[in-house]
Amino acid sequence: MNLWKDFNQGLIRENPVLRLMIGLCPVLAVSNNATNALGMSIAVAFVLIGSNLVVALIRKVTPDEIRIPIFIIIISTFVTICDYVMQAYTPALYQALGVFVPLIVVNCIILGRAEAFAYKNPVLNSVLDGVGMSLGFTLALVTIGVIREVLGAGSLFGITLFDERIAATIMILPPGAFITIGCIMAFLNKMENKVL
Amino acid sequence: MGKIIKLGVTLAIFCVISAGMLAYVFILTGPRIEANAKASFDGSLREVLPGAESFKSVNAPGAKSEIYEGYAGDKAVGLVVKVAPRGYSSAIVMLVGVDPELRVKGMKILSQLETPGLGTNVEKPKFQKQFIGKGVKDALEPKKDIDAITGATISSRAVCEGVKTVLKDSEQYRKAKP
């Protein structure tokens, strides 16, 4: 029961992007098309689950005073591994995501979950929290990416749907990210008020 | 005092483990990363100078750009020059291939961070096609000789400047070479 709760709270109720509103910087930047959004989500999921796992494993031997530097070391190790692997095996995606792969280090979702959850909970719960939060992040990011790509470029995952000239270019520019996130949040709040 | 040492040692142990892991991953992926970078650059060189099979990096006195001489067998079939003119919001890194008569044969933008939807259109073939066949004596004034991209005059001008630099440097290289 508890495990299930730890898993699913990241999906909607505490969705990192749409409810907690953390980690917005990469969300705004890489959600201009669905492919980048999915690639970024996978990278973040790898780092988040890995760091939650390791932080939960070592929480008993971690002195309280230096826990933050230790978290940062763990997170940056995972990010660098991810960076190398992407560079070696998916160079096209790596090029598209550019500086946002190394910047996963400072993504507040990851440090936030290490500090708020993994440091205080057993390994299994922490991994499930990581999976749930990653899925929540993926859900939010890919939804935004799909909406922006379809409306802004007239394509989906790079496949053309309609003529680019009638697409609203603003949707793939930075304002489009704010507009999309705002609309999704408004929709979620509305739904919540109705359901609860 | 004892506590500080204990904390320091703990932190050091974490760093060493992390460094060890990274070194291992780097050894595994390093050669592949290098091969990828080389393959993608070689591919781009071939793309802008069709017909060339191998490339050699060469130097031209006075030219700041990177120049590569393309060969088909032993025969020199042209040059590829890498330039990075300053655009609106980034350096537009591009490769331009020129044939032995010093006319533009092909071009490719390697990286740029111009305004999406406007400046990024410098990557469109419709814009780049205009430069094909231009030589060092041709005027390359945006809006006059070259149709600039709507809403991206600065990016268009940067590409024109880049091509001019390429043609000048190629000429310099040809002159310096006996």
Interface residues (C-beta under 8 A of the other chain):
Chain A: N32 V61 T62 P63 E65 I66 P69 I70 I73 I74 S76 T77 T80 I81 Y84 V85 Q87 A88 Y89 P91 Q95 G152 T169 I172 L173
Chain B: K6 L7 T10 L11 F14 C15 S18 M21 L22 V25 F26 T29 G30 R32 I33 N36 A37 S40 S111 T115 P116 G117 L118
